[in-house]
Amino acid sequence: MSPVRLIRGDITEQRVDVIVNAANSGLLGGGGVDGAIHRRGGPDILRECQHLRATTLPDGLPAGQAVATTAGQLQARWVVHTVGPVWSSSIDRSPVLRSAYTSSLRVSAELGAQTVAFPAISAGVYGWPLAAAAEVAVRAVLGSPVVMREVRFVLFGHDAYEAFRVALDAATRRD
């Protein structure tokens, strides 16, 4: 099991091997975490994403999967882009959200990474309630067979930090 750390802050400022991007399937930037990573990382990230779209991912990156690019000007070696599912009150999409985390860890391990920073995937414009998103995220990372030296959840606001703190406390008490 990877040690998990919670940080309240800006994911683009993390000094880690991998920063995970909560991307959209188009991989060409957007709002929230995705936009911040593209802006701070510079044009090299966008160029590699455009290359992926022109070659291996012409239809975009499916939800729950992950792919790596350079980190450009970020203080990381790579960005692993993943697409989380949009929240639905009538369809359980938690397996897809779990896969976004586990696929990101698998791709990170394939790169040789030892430290990974995650945002709260799908908990922004994709509408997942923070508590539910945090529970899925924490359980996915703690239950993954991929072991890292450190996994960070970098959470922008107080509410997100608290939701992840509660989820991590509950998961570590139960396990």
Backbone bond lengths (Angstrom), bond angles and torsions (degrees), N, CA, C in turn:
res aa  C-N    CA-C-N  psi(-1)  N-CA   C-N-CA  omega(-1)  CA-C   N-CA-C  phi
1 M - - - 1.449 - - 1.528 108.71 -
2 S 1.316 115.42 134.45 1.461 120.59 179.22 1.524 110.75 -78.14
3 P 1.328 117.28 139.04 1.460 119.23 172.15 1.528 109.28 -64.45
4 V 1.323 116.42 136.83 1.460 122.05 -177.26 1.518 109.20 -115.74
5 R 1.315 114.70 135.60 1.462 121.63 179.72 1.526 108.94 -127.71
6 L 1.307 117.22 140.10 1.456 122.39 175.81 1.520 109.12 -105.24
7 I 1.318 115.32 133.86 1.460 121.03 179.52 1.523 108.07 -132.59
8 R 1.310 116.03 132.36 1.459 119.85 172.30 1.519 106.52 -93.48
9 G 1.332 116.58 117.02 1.451 118.75 -177.59 1.506 113.17 169.54
10 D 1.321 114.40 -158.97 1.464 124.29 -174.88 1.530 108.43 -104.11
11 I 1.317 116.89 117.50 1.464 120.84 -177.31 1.526 112.39 -61.59
12 T 1.321 117.83 -27.34 1.468 120.06 -178.42 1.522 112.30 -71.82
13 E 1.326 118.31 -9.30 1.461 121.74 179.72 1.527 112.75 -99.75
14 Q 1.317 117.99 3.91 1.466 121.41 -176.48 1.524 111.66 -77.93
15 R 1.335 115.01 136.13 1.476 122.22 173.33 1.529 106.55 -98.22
16 V 1.319 114.95 92.68 1.466 122.48 -178.63 1.520 108.26 -141.76
17 D 1.309 115.96 170.89 1.461 119.20 175.32 1.527 110.86 -69.41
18 V 1.350 116.44 -44.09 1.468 121.43 -176.46 1.520 110.58 -129.45
19 I 1.319 114.75 132.28 1.457 121.85 166.28 1.521 105.91 -106.28
20 V 1.323 116.35 125.82 1.459 120.33 178.48 1.521 108.45 -88.50
21 N 1.319 114.61 132.57 1.459 122.29 179.44 1.521 109.72 -102.64
22 A 1.313 116.30 124.97 1.464 121.72 172.39 1.530 106.29 -80.21
23 A 1.320 115.09 83.82 1.465 122.77 -171.83 1.524 111.47 -88.78
24 N 1.320 114.54 169.18 1.464 119.51 166.33 1.523 106.94 -98.40
25 S 1.303 117.26 166.21 1.469 120.05 -173.14 1.524 113.34 -63.30
26 G 1.331 117.81 -22.05 1.455 120.91 179.21 1.521 114.03 -73.27
27 L 1.316 117.63 -20.77 1.469 124.49 178.01 1.529 114.77 62.90
28 L 1.314 117.98 14.33 1.460 119.22 -173.61 1.521 113.11 -108.51
29 G 1.311 116.90 24.59 1.459 121.04 179.68 1.518 110.29 94.27
30 G 1.286 115.16 170.06 1.455 120.69 -178.57 1.505 109.68 177.94
31 G 1.321 116.71 -145.41 1.453 120.96 179.71 1.511 111.47 -99.77
32 G 1.299 117.06 -174.08 1.459 123.60 175.32 1.518 113.27 55.53
33 V 1.324 115.81 -138.20 1.466 122.58 -179.14 1.532 110.40 -58.61
34 D 1.321 116.40 -43.16 1.471 121.55 -178.48 1.525 110.77 -57.33
35 G 1.317 116.89 -50.52 1.462 120.97 179.93 1.516 112.07 -63.10
36 A 1.337 116.41 -41.24 1.465 120.56 -179.68 1.528 111.14 -62.93
37 I 1.330 116.86 -42.65 1.466 120.76 179.73 1.527 110.63 -64.85
38 H 1.321 117.21 -44.10 1.468 119.73 178.60 1.529 111.61 -65.00
39 R 1.332 117.59 -42.19 1.469 119.88 179.84 1.524 111.30 -64.87
40 R 1.315 116.69 -48.85 1.463 121.09 -175.88 1.531 111.63 -73.24
41 G 1.320 117.51 -34.48 1.458 121.42 -178.40 1.517 114.06 -77.82
42 G 1.332 116.67 -21.45 1.452 120.47 177.33 1.524 114.14 86.62
43 P 1.325 116.05 -176.92 1.468 122.13 -170.81 1.527 115.86 -68.95
44 D 1.330 118.75 -18.22 1.472 120.08 -179.27 1.522 111.72 -63.37
45 I 1.338 116.67 -37.13 1.460 120.28 178.85 1.523 109.70 -64.40
46 L 1.319 116.82 -47.02 1.462 120.65 179.97 1.525 111.01 -61.84
47 R 1.328 117.85 -41.69 1.464 120.82 179.24 1.534 111.18 -59.38
48 E 1.345 116.94 -44.31 1.466 119.15 179.06 1.528 111.32 -67.54
49 C 1.317 117.03 -36.93 1.472 119.83 176.80 1.526 110.61 -64.86
50 Q 1.310 116.99 -40.87 1.466 120.50 177.21 1.524 110.49 -62.56
51 H 1.328 116.56 -39.55 1.468 120.54 177.90 1.532 110.51 -63.48
52 L 1.336 116.99 -43.49 1.474 120.24 177.28 1.520 110.93 -59.28
53 R 1.339 116.68 -42.78 1.466 120.23 -179.91 1.524 111.29 -66.25
54 A 1.327 117.14 -34.14 1.464 120.97 -178.76 1.527 112.43 -78.67
55 T 1.338 117.32 -16.72 1.463 120.22 -175.43 1.528 111.43 -118.83
56 T 1.313 117.39 -85.29 1.467 120.52 -169.98 1.525 115.13 -84.32
57 L 1.332 118.29 -17.11 1.470 120.76 -177.28 1.534 111.77 -128.51
58 P 1.340 117.87 57.21 1.466 119.18 -176.31 1.535 113.63 -62.54
59 D 1.326 117.45 -25.20 1.466 120.88 179.10 1.525 111.96 -98.14
60 G 1.321 117.80 5.72 1.452 121.92 -179.31 1.515 111.64 94.43
61 L 1.320 115.14 176.33 1.461 122.04 -178.93 1.528 108.84 -92.37
62 P 1.330 117.63 121.39 1.466 120.06 179.34 1.533 112.01 -66.72
63 A 1.315 115.75 150.00 1.459 121.37 176.66 1.522 109.79 -57.19
64 G 1.323 115.58 138.53 1.461 121.52 178.73 1.514 114.51 90.91
65 Q 1.323 117.67 -9.15 1.462 120.85 179.73 1.526 110.11 -104.87
66 A 1.325 116.46 170.32 1.461 121.28 -177.09 1.519 110.61 -143.21
67 V 1.328 115.16 152.54 1.458 122.45 178.84 1.533 107.90 -148.78
68 A 1.325 117.11 150.00 1.465 121.69 -176.10 1.519 112.45 -107.74
69 T 1.349 113.81 148.80 1.463 121.71 169.94 1.527 107.61 -137.89
70 T 1.307 114.91 178.28 1.456 120.70 171.37 1.526 108.79 -60.13
71 A 1.311 116.25 163.79 1.464 120.67 174.46 1.523 111.30 -100.15
72 G 1.329 116.03 2.12 1.464 118.68 178.14 1.515 111.37 56.78
73 Q 1.319 116.11 -124.84 1.461 122.03 -176.18 1.529 113.30 -91.75
74 L 1.318 117.73 6.23 1.463 120.61 175.82 1.525 109.51 -72.18
75 Q 1.324 116.42 162.90 1.464 121.16 179.52 1.524 110.25 -88.93
76 A 1.304 115.83 45.47 1.464 123.66 179.53 1.517 106.65 -136.44
77 R 1.318 116.17 168.42 1.463 119.67 177.61 1.522 111.41 -88.53
78 W 1.333 115.67 -36.97 1.461 120.61 -177.64 1.521 110.71 -139.75
79 V 1.336 114.20 159.09 1.458 121.93 165.53 1.519 106.02 -113.12
80 V 1.317 116.26 127.90 1.455 121.13 172.52 1.524 106.12 -104.09
81 H 1.319 114.91 116.81 1.464 122.09 -178.83 1.524 108.60 -91.48
82 T 1.317 116.28 133.11 1.456 121.07 175.29 1.514 108.68 -138.78
83 V 1.310 115.78 153.21 1.460 121.57 179.79 1.516 108.23 -114.13
84 G 1.306 115.43 119.11 1.454 120.40 175.05 1.518 110.00 -87.35
85 P 1.319 116.69 161.80 1.469 120.14 179.02 1.526 111.47 -80.81
86 V 1.309 115.46 156.37 1.455 121.88 172.02 1.532 107.43 -77.01
87 W 1.319 116.96 138.51 1.466 122.66 179.85 1.527 110.59 -61.48
88 S 1.300 116.16 141.54 1.461 122.88 172.90 1.520 108.28 -136.84
89 S 1.316 116.27 133.20 1.465 119.35 176.89 1.526 111.21 -80.85
90 S 1.340 117.17 -14.04 1.471 119.97 -176.71 1.527 114.26 -108.54
91 I 1.343 117.69 -14.94 1.466 121.88 -179.62 1.524 108.43 -124.89
92 D 1.330 117.04 130.09 1.459 120.86 178.23 1.527 109.55 -79.76
93 R 1.309 115.47 104.98 1.462 121.18 179.79 1.528 111.94 -103.50
94 S 1.335 116.35 13.65 1.466 118.84 -179.02 1.533 112.86 -61.64
95 P 1.359 121.06 -32.66 1.469 118.23 175.78 1.540 112.70 -61.51
96 V 1.316 117.26 -33.25 1.465 120.32 178.94 1.532 109.62 -71.77
97 L 1.333 116.77 -40.32 1.462 119.92 177.31 1.527 109.91 -64.44
98 R 1.307 117.47 -44.09 1.473 121.72 177.20 1.528 109.48 -57.47
99 S 1.324 116.93 -43.06 1.459 121.59 179.84 1.531 112.17 -63.78
100 A 1.321 117.78 -33.36 1.470 119.94 177.03 1.530 109.94 -59.62
101 Y 1.323 116.38 -41.21 1.474 120.38 178.39 1.529 111.74 -72.20
102 T 1.319 117.39 -48.23 1.469 119.32 -176.04 1.532 111.65 -69.25
103 S 1.323 117.63 -35.96 1.472 120.41 176.09 1.522 110.58 -64.91
104 S 1.326 116.35 -38.92 1.466 120.13 178.13 1.519 110.94 -64.19
105 L 1.325 116.98 -41.14 1.465 120.09 177.34 1.530 111.14 -65.04
106 R 1.325 116.93 -41.61 1.466 120.55 179.57 1.530 110.72 -62.11
107 V 1.339 117.18 -47.68 1.468 120.89 179.07 1.526 109.93 -62.19
108 S 1.323 117.01 -40.69 1.474 120.85 178.42 1.524 110.87 -60.53
109 A 1.327 116.95 -44.32 1.464 121.13 178.89 1.523 110.83 -63.55
110 E 1.327 117.28 -40.40 1.467 120.88 178.42 1.527 111.41 -61.37
111 L 1.325 117.26 -29.13 1.463 121.84 177.87 1.526 112.14 -78.92
112 G 1.331 116.56 -16.19 1.454 121.03 -176.28 1.521 112.99 93.54
113 A 1.309 117.33 13.16 1.462 121.94 -178.91 1.527 110.85 -69.10
114 Q 1.315 115.25 150.66 1.470 122.20 175.45 1.521 112.96 -121.05
115 T 1.347 116.65 -18.21 1.463 121.15 179.45 1.528 108.99 -130.13
116 V 1.336 114.69 134.11 1.465 120.74 -175.45 1.524 108.81 -135.31
117 A 1.329 116.18 137.95 1.467 121.87 175.57 1.526 109.02 -116.86
118 F 1.334 115.47 123.96 1.463 122.47 179.08 1.518 110.99 -108.49
119 P 1.331 117.00 144.33 1.461 120.17 164.92 1.527 108.17 -87.94
120 A 1.304 116.69 -177.07 1.472 121.72 174.61 1.533 107.09 -85.96
121 I 1.317 116.27 88.63 1.469 122.31 -175.36 1.531 110.47 -62.20
122 S 1.301 115.51 134.60 1.474 125.76 177.62 1.527 114.23 71.16
123 A 1.337 118.08 -0.33 1.469 120.06 -175.91 1.528 113.23 -89.79
124 G 1.316 117.58 3.92 1.462 121.02 177.93 1.517 109.68 -102.42
125 V 1.327 115.33 -115.44 1.468 120.03 -176.55 1.532 112.98 -66.12
126 Y 1.337 117.86 -16.50 1.469 119.81 177.84 1.523 112.15 -81.20
127 G 1.343 116.80 -2.56 1.444 121.90 164.35 1.514 120.08 81.66
128 W 1.342 119.30 6.08 1.470 119.11 -179.63 1.524 109.42 -66.57
129 P 1.323 117.00 133.91 1.466 119.16 172.41 1.530 109.01 -60.62
130 L 1.322 116.52 136.96 1.463 120.81 -173.90 1.521 113.61 -54.49
131 A 1.320 117.32 -45.28 1.474 119.33 -177.32 1.524 111.10 -62.15
132 A 1.311 117.30 -42.74 1.468 120.98 -179.55 1.529 110.72 -68.40
133 A 1.328 117.29 -42.95 1.467 121.07 178.89 1.529 110.41 -62.82
134 A 1.330 116.33 -41.35 1.464 120.59 -179.57 1.525 111.28 -65.17
135 E 1.326 117.27 -42.43 1.459 120.22 -179.57 1.523 111.29 -62.14
136 V 1.335 116.53 -45.29 1.468 120.02 179.09 1.527 110.04 -63.04
137 A 1.327 116.95 -45.05 1.465 121.25 -177.74 1.528 111.93 -61.00
138 V 1.309 116.28 -50.22 1.461 120.98 -177.38 1.522 110.51 -63.62
139 R 1.308 117.67 -45.73 1.472 120.64 -179.62 1.537 111.10 -64.73
140 A 1.340 116.92 -37.76 1.472 119.97 178.97 1.522 110.86 -62.97
141 V 1.316 116.74 -45.88 1.468 120.53 -178.30 1.524 110.96 -68.99
142 L 1.327 117.01 -46.19 1.465 119.63 -179.19 1.525 112.35 -66.70
143 G 1.329 117.00 -29.58 1.458 120.73 -178.84 1.512 114.95 -91.14
144 S 1.310 117.11 -3.02 1.466 120.69 -177.55 1.527 111.03 -72.14
145 P 1.343 116.48 140.78 1.462 119.10 174.32 1.530 112.44 -73.42
146 V 1.331 117.25 -13.44 1.461 121.45 178.24 1.529 107.98 -78.27
147 V 1.324 116.12 126.65 1.458 120.46 -179.78 1.523 109.18 -111.43
148 M 1.311 115.49 127.11 1.461 123.63 176.64 1.521 108.56 -111.59
149 R 1.308 116.55 161.05 1.463 120.14 173.84 1.532 109.72 -66.22
150 E 1.358 115.98 -35.83 1.456 120.08 176.95 1.525 110.18 -158.26
151 V 1.316 114.82 137.06 1.458 122.15 170.69 1.521 106.85 -117.36
152 R 1.311 114.79 128.34 1.465 120.79 178.59 1.522 109.54 -112.22
153 F 1.311 115.06 139.51 1.457 120.43 164.78 1.517 104.75 -104.32
154 V 1.318 116.29 115.74 1.458 121.49 -178.76 1.521 106.93 -104.07
155 L 1.320 114.30 113.34 1.460 121.44 -168.65 1.521 109.62 -116.05
156 F 1.309 115.23 130.37 1.456 120.50 -169.80 1.526 113.33 -74.08
157 G 1.289 118.84 -40.20 1.459 120.56 -175.05 1.515 113.28 -119.33
158 H 1.332 114.26 170.51 1.462 121.88 -179.44 1.530 111.38 -60.45
159 D 1.338 117.79 -44.92 1.468 120.90 -177.03 1.533 111.41 -61.88
160 A 1.326 116.45 -42.97 1.467 119.73 179.14 1.532 110.15 -65.77
161 Y 1.321 116.49 -43.19 1.465 120.04 179.00 1.526 110.22 -59.01
162 E 1.316 117.20 -46.55 1.464 121.15 -178.68 1.530 111.55 -63.95
163 A 1.327 117.45 -41.17 1.467 120.18 178.82 1.527 110.63 -61.41
164 F 1.318 117.27 -42.11 1.463 120.88 179.42 1.530 111.21 -71.89
165 R 1.316 117.57 -34.82 1.466 120.31 177.19 1.530 110.20 -62.93
166 V 1.322 116.24 -45.49 1.469 120.83 179.17 1.535 110.04 -62.83
167 A 1.329 117.10 -44.42 1.471 120.93 -179.39 1.528 111.17 -64.30
168 L 1.325 117.15 -41.38 1.463 120.37 179.84 1.528 110.67 -67.90
169 D 1.311 117.07 -42.71 1.469 120.36 177.16 1.529 110.71 -59.24
170 A 1.334 116.64 -45.96 1.464 120.71 -179.36 1.523 111.33 -64.11
171 A 1.310 117.36 -43.17 1.469 121.02 -177.95 1.512 112.03 -67.61
172 T 1.306 117.79 -38.39 1.460 119.42 -178.54 1.523 111.75 -78.40
173 R 1.312 118.07 -25.14 1.472 121.04 174.38 1.510 110.74 -70.78
174 R 1.348 116.74 -39.17 1.465 122.57 -177.68 1.513 112.46 -74.77
175 D 1.323 117.01 -36.58 1.473 121.27 -172.06 1.483 114.08 -83.68
